[in-house]
Amino acid sequence: RQEYMGKNSKRKTVIMGNSHPGTNSGSGDRNFDPTPYVRDGIDVETVRAIKSNFDDLKPNQGQIQVNDFLNANKGTLAEGIFESKLAGKPTLSFQEYFKLRSEFLLEKKRTIKNVELTTDPHQASCFVCPQCQE
Protein backbone atom coordinates (compact mmCIF):
# COMPACT_ATOMS: atom_id res chain seq x y z
CA ARG A 1 0.00 0.00 0.00
CA GLN A 2 1.21 3.46 -0.74
CA GLU A 3 -0.46 6.69 0.25
CA TYR A 4 -0.29 9.75 -1.96
CA MET A 5 -2.19 12.94 -2.57
CA GLY A 6 -4.45 12.72 -5.62
CA LYS A 7 -5.34 15.60 -7.94
CA ASN A 8 -8.23 16.57 -5.70
CA SER A 9 -5.88 16.63 -2.65
CA LYS A 10 -7.58 13.68 -0.98
CA ARG A 11 -5.26 11.07 0.48
CA LYS A 12 -5.51 7.75 -1.35
CA THR A 13 -4.16 4.32 -0.55
CA VAL A 14 -3.11 2.40 -3.63
CA ILE A 15 -2.31 -1.28 -3.76
CA MET A 16 0.78 -1.51 -5.91
CA GLY A 17 2.10 -4.45 -7.95
CA ASN A 18 0.17 -7.70 -7.64
CA SER A 19 -0.80 -7.36 -3.99
CA HIS A 20 -4.42 -7.05 -2.89
CA PRO A 21 -6.06 -6.13 0.41
CA GLY A 22 -6.08 -8.92 2.91
CA THR A 23 -3.26 -10.82 1.27
CA ASN A 24 0.45 -11.10 1.72
CA SER A 25 1.16 -11.74 -1.96
CA GLY A 26 0.54 -15.39 -1.32
CA SER A 27 -2.33 -17.74 -1.54
CA GLY A 28 -4.41 -18.32 1.56
CA ASP A 29 -4.68 -21.96 0.47
CA ARG A 30 -1.93 -23.72 2.42
CA ASN A 31 -2.28 -26.80 0.20
CA PHE A 32 -1.63 -24.84 -3.00
CA ASP A 33 1.61 -25.88 -4.73
CA PRO A 34 2.82 -23.12 -7.07
CA THR A 35 5.68 -25.12 -8.61
CA PRO A 36 3.70 -26.68 -11.51
CA TYR A 37 2.86 -23.15 -12.72
CA VAL A 38 6.41 -21.74 -12.60
CA ARG A 39 7.98 -21.09 -15.98
CA ASP A 40 10.31 -18.64 -17.65
CA GLY A 41 9.19 -15.17 -16.58
CA ILE A 42 6.71 -16.45 -13.96
CA ASP A 43 8.35 -17.19 -10.61
CA VAL A 44 6.89 -18.76 -7.46
CA GLU A 45 5.95 -15.41 -5.91
CA THR A 46 4.11 -14.35 -9.08
CA VAL A 47 2.20 -17.65 -9.12
CA ARG A 48 1.26 -17.13 -5.47
CA ALA A 49 0.12 -13.58 -6.22
CA ILE A 50 -2.05 -14.76 -9.12
CA LYS A 51 -3.55 -17.46 -6.89
CA SER A 52 -4.18 -14.89 -4.18
CA ASN A 53 -5.91 -12.61 -6.71
CA PHE A 54 -8.06 -15.56 -7.79
CA ASP A 55 -8.93 -16.35 -4.15
CA ASP A 56 -9.86 -12.68 -3.56
CA LEU A 57 -12.62 -13.17 -6.16
CA LYS A 58 -14.22 -15.78 -3.86
CA PRO A 59 -14.31 -18.91 -6.03
CA ASN A 60 -17.29 -21.22 -5.66
CA GLN A 61 -16.50 -24.88 -6.33
CA GLY A 62 -13.20 -23.82 -7.91
CA GLN A 63 -14.76 -21.29 -10.28
CA ILE A 64 -14.91 -17.49 -10.22
CA GLN A 65 -17.56 -15.41 -11.93
CA VAL A 66 -16.18 -13.70 -15.04
CA ASN A 67 -18.28 -10.61 -14.24
CA ASP A 68 -16.55 -10.30 -10.85
CA PHE A 69 -13.15 -10.51 -12.55
CA LEU A 70 -14.11 -7.97 -15.21
CA ASN A 71 -15.51 -5.60 -12.58
CA ALA A 72 -12.23 -5.83 -10.66
CA ASN A 73 -10.41 -4.76 -13.86
CA LYS A 74 -12.69 -1.83 -14.75
CA GLY A 75 -10.66 1.22 -15.66
CA THR A 76 -7.38 -0.65 -16.17
CA LEU A 77 -5.39 -0.90 -19.37
CA ALA A 78 -6.24 -4.62 -19.42
CA GLU A 79 -10.02 -4.12 -19.27
CA GLY A 80 -10.67 -4.38 -23.04
CA ILE A 81 -8.27 -7.26 -23.50
CA PHE A 82 -9.93 -9.34 -20.79
CA GLU A 83 -13.44 -8.44 -21.97
CA SER A 84 -12.72 -9.65 -25.51
CA LYS A 85 -11.00 -12.86 -24.37
CA LEU A 86 -13.80 -13.73 -21.95
CA ALA A 87 -16.85 -12.72 -24.02
CA GLY A 88 -19.70 -15.16 -23.38
CA LYS A 89 -17.81 -17.11 -20.70
CA PRO A 90 -19.65 -17.15 -17.34
CA THR A 91 -16.94 -18.65 -15.07
CA LEU A 92 -13.20 -19.35 -14.91
CA SER A 93 -11.26 -22.11 -13.18
CA PHE A 94 -7.90 -21.28 -11.60
CA GLN A 95 -6.11 -22.90 -14.55
CA GLU A 96 -7.98 -20.65 -17.00
CA TYR A 97 -7.45 -17.60 -14.79
CA PHE A 98 -3.75 -18.37 -14.42
CA LYS A 99 -3.33 -18.77 -18.17
CA LEU A 100 -5.06 -15.46 -18.83
CA ARG A 101 -3.16 -13.50 -16.16
CA SER A 102 0.25 -15.04 -16.84
CA GLU A 103 -0.03 -14.47 -20.59
CA PHE A 104 -0.93 -10.84 -19.92
CA LEU A 105 2.05 -10.41 -17.56
CA LEU A 106 4.46 -12.04 -20.00
CA GLU A 107 3.17 -9.81 -22.81
CA LYS A 108 3.77 -6.74 -20.63
CA LYS A 109 7.30 -7.92 -19.91
CA ARG A 110 7.90 -8.52 -23.62
CA THR A 111 6.48 -5.25 -24.93
CA ILE A 112 7.37 -2.78 -22.18
CA LYS A 113 11.15 -2.70 -21.94
CA ASN A 114 13.04 -1.70 -18.79
CA VAL A 115 10.09 -2.55 -16.55
CA GLU A 116 10.44 -4.99 -13.73
CA LEU A 117 7.25 -6.61 -12.46
CA THR A 118 7.18 -7.30 -8.75
CA THR A 119 4.82 -8.66 -6.13
CA ASP A 120 6.43 -6.44 -3.46
CA PRO A 121 4.03 -3.54 -2.91
CA HIS A 122 6.83 -1.45 -1.38
CA GLN A 123 9.00 -1.68 -4.49
CA ALA A 124 6.36 -1.23 -7.19
CA SER A 125 4.97 1.59 -9.24
CA CYS A 126 1.79 0.51 -10.94
CA PHE A 127 1.15 1.69 -14.50
CA VAL A 128 -2.03 -0.33 -14.91
CA CYS A 129 -4.18 0.84 -12.00
CA PRO A 130 -6.37 3.84 -12.85
CA GLN A 131 -5.60 5.35 -9.45
CA CYS A 132 -1.95 5.70 -10.46
CA GLN A 133 -2.70 7.31 -13.81
CA GLU A 134 -3.99 10.54 -12.26
GROMACS elastic network, one bead per residue, 0.5 to 0.9 nm:
[ bonds ]
;  ai    aj funct       b0    kb
    1    13     6  0.60191   500
    1    14     6  0.53501   500
    1    16     6  0.61515   500
    1    19     6  0.84124   500
    1    20     6  0.88083   500
    1    21     6  0.86259   500
    1   121     6  0.61002   500
    1   122     6  0.71195   500
    2    12     6  0.79936   500
    2    13     6  0.54394   500
    2    14     6  0.53078   500
    2    15     6  0.66374   500
    2    16     6  0.71904   500
    2   121     6  0.78543   500
    2   122     6  0.74938   500
    3    11     6  0.65078   500
    3    12     6  0.54048   500
    3    14     6  0.63572   500
    4     9     6  0.88914   500
    4    10     6  0.83354   500
    4    11     6  0.56879   500
    4    12     6  0.56134   500
    4    13     6  0.68139   500
    4    14     6  0.80437   500
    5     8     6  0.77143   500
    5     9     6  0.52227   500
    5    10     6  0.56647   500
    5    12     6  0.62691   500
    6     9     6  0.51147   500
    6    10     6  0.56766   500
    6    11     6  0.63682   500
    6    12     6  0.66288   500
    6   131     6  0.83777   500
    6   132     6  0.88841   500
    6   134     6  0.70003   500
    7    10     6  0.75522   500
    7   134     6  0.67883   500
    8    11     6  0.87907   500
    9    12     6  0.89795   500
   12   131     6  0.84393   500
   14   129     6  0.85852   500
   14   131     6  0.69808   500
   14   132     6  0.76767   500
   15    18     6  0.79036   500
   15    19     6  0.62683   500
   15    20     6  0.62006   500
   15    21     6  0.74049   500
   15   121     6  0.67844   500
   15   126     6  0.84672   500
   15   129     6  0.87175   500
   16    19     6  0.63595   500
   16    20     6  0.81777   500
   16   119     6  0.82148   500
   16   120     6  0.78909   500
   16   122     6  0.75568   500
   16   123     6  0.83466   500
   16   124     6  0.57333   500
   16   125     6  0.61832   500
   16   126     6  0.55110   500
   16   129     6  0.82004   500
   16   132     6  0.89539   500
   17    20     6  0.86484   500
   17   117     6  0.71874   500
   17   118     6  0.58847   500
   17   119     6  0.53363   500
   17   120     6  0.65517   500
   17   121     6  0.54714   500
   17   122     6  0.86306   500
   17   123     6  0.82050   500
   17   124     6  0.53976   500
   17   125     6  0.68118   500
   17   126     6  0.57939   500
   18    25     6  0.70439   500
   18    46     6  0.78638   500
   18    49     6  0.60454   500
   18    50     6  0.75444   500
   18    53     6  0.78670   500
   18   117     6  0.86359   500
   18   118     6  0.71071   500
   18   120     6  0.76309   500
   18   121     6  0.73865   500
   18   124     6  0.89674   500
   18   126     6  0.89950   500
   19    22     6  0.88313   500
   19    23     6  0.67629   500
   19    24     6  0.69469   500
   19    25     6  0.52189   500
   19    26     6  0.85722   500
   19    49     6  0.66668   500
   19    52     6  0.82583   500
   19    53     6  0.78081   500
   19   119     6  0.61599   500
   19   120     6  0.73144   500
   19   121     6  0.62567   500
   20    23     6  0.57357   500
   20    24     6  0.78402   500
   20    25     6  0.73543   500
   20    49     6  0.86215   500
   20    52     6  0.79526   500
   20    53     6  0.69079   500
   20    56     6  0.78613   500
   21    24     6  0.82967   500
   21    56     6  0.85532   500
   22    56     6  0.83865   500
   23    26     6  0.64904   500
   23    27     6  0.75311   500
   23    28     6  0.75911   500
   23    49     6  0.86693   500
   23    52     6  0.68643   500
   23    53     6  0.85979   500
   23    56     6  0.83881   500
   24    27     6  0.79075   500
   24    28     6  0.87017   500
   24    49     6  0.83232   500
   24    52     6  0.84068   500
   25    45     6  0.72110   500
   25    46     6  0.81430   500
   25    48     6  0.64373   500
   25    50     6  0.84094   500
   25    51     6  0.89003   500
   25    52     6  0.65884   500
   25    53     6  0.85616   500
   25   119     6  0.63568   500
   25   120     6  0.76282   500
   25   121     6  0.87465   500
   26    29     6  0.85824   500
   26    45     6  0.70947   500
   26    46     6  0.86098   500
   26    47     6  0.82930   500
   26    49     6  0.52400   500
   26    50     6  0.82478   500
   26    51     6  0.72176   500
   26    52     6  0.55479   500
   26    53     6  0.88571   500
   27    30     6  0.71787   500
   27    32     6  0.72761   500
   27    47     6  0.88357   500
   27    48     6  0.53594   500
   27    49     6  0.67274   500
   27    50     6  0.81530   500
   27    51     6  0.54922   500
   27    53     6  0.81156   500
   27    54     6  0.87498   500
   27    55     6  0.72347   500
   28    31     6  0.88486   500
   28    32     6  0.84252   500
   28    51     6  0.85360   500
   28    52     6  0.66847   500
   28    55     6  0.75507   500
   29    32     6  0.54383   500
   29    51     6  0.86965   500
   29    52     6  0.84710   500
   29    55     6  0.84208   500
   30    33     6  0.82636   500
   32    48     6  0.85902   500
   32    51     6  0.85562   500
   33    36     6  0.71362   500
   33    37     6  0.85336   500
   33    48     6  0.87865   500
   34    37     6  0.56501   500
   34    38     6  0.67420   500
   34    43     6  0.88560   500
   34    44     6  0.59777   500
   34    45     6  0.84079   500
   34    47     6  0.58748   500
   34    48     6  0.63895   500
   34    51     6  0.85225   500
   35    38     6  0.52797   500
   35    39     6  0.87086   500
   35    43     6  0.86084   500
   35    44     6  0.65722   500
   35    47     6  0.82523   500
   36    39     6  0.83389   500
   37    42     6  0.78257   500
   37    43     6  0.83792   500
   37    44     6  0.79438   500
   37    47     6  0.66027   500
   37    98     6  0.83377   500
   38    41     6  0.81706   500
   38    42     6  0.54703   500
   38    43     6  0.53409   500
   38    44     6  0.59614   500
   38    46     6  0.85046   500
   38    47     6  0.68226   500
   39    42     6  0.52165   500
   39    43     6  0.66531   500
   39    44     6  0.88985   500
   40    43     6  0.74495   500
   41   102     6  0.89418   500
   41   105     6  0.86351   500
   41   106     6  0.66202   500
   41   109     6  0.81920   500
   42    45     6  0.81498   500
   42    46     6  0.59110   500
   42    47     6  0.67199   500
   42   102     6  0.72096   500
   42   105     6  0.84356   500
   42   106     6  0.78120   500
   43    46     6  0.53245   500
   43    47     6  0.63456   500
   43    48     6  0.87609   500
   44    47     6  0.50959   500
   44    48     6  0.61933   500
   44    49     6  0.86166   500
   45    48     6  0.50217   500
   45    49     6  0.61128   500
   45    50     6  0.86420   500
   45   118     6  0.86778   500
   45   119     6  0.68463   500
   46    50     6  0.61763   500
   46    51     6  0.85594   500
   46   102     6  0.86907   500
   46   118     6  0.76973   500
   46   119     6  0.64522   500
   47    50     6  0.51438   500
   47    51     6  0.61754   500
   47    52     6  0.85378   500
   47    98     6  0.79988   500
   47   102     6  0.83755   500
   48    51     6  0.50216   500
   48    52     6  0.60261   500
   48    53     6  0.85624   500
   49    53     6  0.61285   500
   49    54     6  0.85648   500
   49   119     6  0.68048   500
   50    53     6  0.50308   500
   50    54     6  0.62080   500
   50    55     6  0.86402   500
   50    97     6  0.83277   500
   50    98     6  0.66295   500
   50   101     6  0.72370   500
   50   102     6  0.80564   500
   51    55     6  0.61402   500
   51    56     6  0.85913   500
   51    94     6  0.74636   500
   51    97     6  0.88082   500
   51    98     6  0.75832   500
   52    56     6  0.61265   500
   52    57     6  0.88363   500
   53    56     6  0.50610   500
   53    57     6  0.67610   500
   54    57     6  0.54038   500
   54    58     6  0.73090   500
   54    59     6  0.73118   500
   54    64     6  0.75220   500
   54    69     6  0.86038   500
   54    94     6  0.68749   500
   54    97     6  0.73138   500
   54    98     6  0.83879   500
   55    58     6  0.53234   500
   55    59     6  0.62438   500
   55    64     6  0.85881   500
   55    94     6  0.89887   500
   56    59     6  0.80409   500
   57    64     6  0.63561   500
   57    65     6  0.79191   500
   57    68     6  0.67608   500
   57    69     6  0.69416   500
   57    72     6  0.86153   500
   58    63     6  0.84742   500
   58    64     6  0.66154   500
   58    65     6  0.87356   500
   59    62     6  0.53789   500
   59    65     6  0.75860   500
   59    92     6  0.89625   500
   59    93     6  0.84131   500
   59    94     6  0.88203   500
   60    63     6  0.52743   500
   60    64     6  0.63540   500
   60    65     6  0.85492   500
   61    64     6  0.85028   500
   62    92     6  0.83047   500
   62    93     6  0.58705   500
   62    94     6  0.69373   500
   63    91     6  0.58849   500
   63    92     6  0.52505   500
   63    94     6  0.69842   500
   64    67     6  0.86553   500
   64    68     6  0.74010   500
   64    69     6  0.75664   500
   64    90     6  0.85634   500
   64    91     6  0.53884   500
   64    92     6  0.53288   500
   64    93     6  0.65925   500
   64    94     6  0.80829   500
   64    97     6  0.87464   500
   65    68     6  0.53184   500
   65    69     6  0.66250   500
   65    70     6  0.88407   500
   65    89     6  0.89444   500
   65    90     6  0.60584   500
   65    92     6  0.65883   500
   66    69     6  0.50629   500
   66    70     6  0.61032   500
   66    71     6  0.84969   500
   66    86     6  0.73070   500
   66    89     6  0.68030   500
   66    90     6  0.53993   500
   66    91     6  0.50018   500
   66    92     6  0.63878   500
   67    70     6  0.50353   500
   67    71     6  0.59640   500
   67    72     6  0.85041   500
   67    90     6  0.73631   500
   67    91     6  0.81891   500
   68    71     6  0.51151   500
   68    72     6  0.62204   500
   68    73     6  0.87997   500
   69    72     6  0.51268   500
   69    73     6  0.65038   500
   69    74     6  0.89657   500
   69    82     6  0.89234   500
   70    73     6  0.50813   500
   70    74     6  0.63129   500
   70    79     6  0.69255   500
   70    82     6  0.71041   500
   70    83     6  0.68071   500
   70    86     6  0.88719   500
   71    74     6  0.51825   500
   71    75     6  0.89174   500
   71    79     6  0.87812   500
   72    75     6  0.87846   500
   72    76     6  0.89816   500
   73    76     6  0.56049   500
   73    77     6  0.83977   500
   73    78     6  0.69573   500
   73    79     6  0.54692   500
   73    82     6  0.83234   500
   73   129     6  0.85776   500
   74    77     6  0.86909   500
   74    78     6  0.84358   500
   74    79     6  0.57297   500
   74    80     6  0.89007   500
   74   130     6  0.87012   500
   75    78     6  0.82238   500
   75    79     6  0.64747   500
   75   128     6  0.87939   500
   75   129     6  0.74484   500
   75   130     6  0.57595   500
   76    79     6  0.53575   500
   76    80     6  0.84769   500
   76   127     6  0.89996   500
   76   128     6  0.55013   500
   76   129     6  0.54581   500
   76   130     6  0.56747   500
   77    80     6  0.73027   500
   77    81     6  0.81087   500
   77   127     6  0.85574   500
   77   128     6  0.56113   500
   77   129     6  0.76689   500
   77   130     6  0.81261   500
   78    81     6  0.52613   500
   78    82     6  0.61401   500
   78    83     6  0.85391   500
   78   104     6  0.81983   500
   78   128     6  0.75132   500
   79    82     6  0.54303   500
   79    83     6  0.61327   500
   79    84     6  0.87540   500
   80    83     6  0.50357   500
   80    84     6  0.61717   500
   80    85     6  0.85964   500
   81    84     6  0.54336   500
   81    85     6  0.62920   500
   81    86     6  0.86513   500
   81   104     6  0.89103   500
   82    85     6  0.51384   500
   82    86     6  0.59730   500
   82    87     6  0.83502   500
   82   100     6  0.80626   500
   83    86     6  0.52988   500
   83    87     6  0.58372   500
   84    87     6  0.53594   500
   85    89     6  0.88194   500
   85   100     6  0.85304   500
   86    89     6  0.53877   500
   86    90     6  0.81916   500
   87    90     6  0.84883   500
   89    92     6  0.77363   500
   92    95     6  0.79381   500
   92    96     6  0.57740   500
   92    97     6  0.60132   500
   93    96     6  0.52427   500
   93    97     6  0.61193   500
   93    98     6  0.84813   500
   94    98     6  0.57993   500
   94    99     6  0.83920   500
   95    98     6  0.51080   500
   95    99     6  0.61590   500
   95   100     6  0.86493   500
   96    99     6  0.51552   500
   96   100     6  0.62338   500
   96   101     6  0.86616   500
   97   100     6  0.51655   500
   97   101     6  0.60911   500
   97   102     6  0.83738   500
   98   101     6  0.52017   500
   98   102     6  0.57410   500
   98   103     6  0.81942   500
   99   102     6  0.53367   500
   99   103     6  0.59293   500
   99   104     6  0.84639   500
  100   103     6  0.54150   500
  100   104     6  0.62867   500
  100   105     6  0.88114   500
  101   104     6  0.51141   500
  101   105     6  0.62180   500
  101   106     6  0.86611   500
  102   105     6  0.50201   500
  102   106     6  0.60629   500
  102   107     6  0.84577   500
  103   106     6  0.51467   500
  103   107     6  0.60749   500
  103   108     6  0.86189   500
  104   107     6  0.51263   500
  104   108     6  0.62786   500
  104   109     6  0.87374   500
  105   108     6  0.50854   500
  105   109     6  0.62697   500
  105   110     6  0.86366   500
  105   117     6  0.82102   500
  106   109     6  0.50030   500
  106   110     6  0.61094   500
  106   111     6  0.86295   500
  107   111     6  0.60229   500
  107   112     6  0.82106   500
  108   111     6  0.53013   500
  108   112     6  0.55684   500
  108   113     6  0.85109   500
  108   115     6  0.86059   500
  108   117     6  0.88767   500
  109   112     6  0.56202   500
  109   113     6  0.67920   500
  109   114     6  0.85348   500
  109   115     6  0.69195   500
  109   116     6  0.75236   500
  109   117     6  0.75608   500
  110   113     6  0.68644   500
  112   115     6  0.62567   500
  113   116     6  0.85514   500
  116   124     6  0.85795   500
  117   124     6  0.75868   500
  118   121     6  0.76260   500
  118   123     6  0.72790   500
  118   124     6  0.63170   500
  119   122     6  0.88605   500
  119   123     6  0.82949   500
  119   124     6  0.76568   500
  120   123     6  0.55075   500
  120   124     6  0.64073   500
  121   124     6  0.53928   500
  121   125     6  0.81996   500
  122   125     6  0.86238   500
  125   132     6  0.81440   500
  126   129     6  0.60800   500
  126   131     6  0.89661   500
  126   132     6  0.64231   500
  126   133     6  0.86404   500
  127   130     6  0.79976   500
  127   132     6  0.64812   500
  127   133     6  0.68422   500
  128   131     6  0.86557   500
  128   132     6  0.74969   500
  128   133     6  0.77442   500
  129   132     6  0.55664   500
  129   133     6  0.68769   500
  130   133     6  0.51411   500
  130   134     6  0.71365   500
  131   134     6  0.61166   500
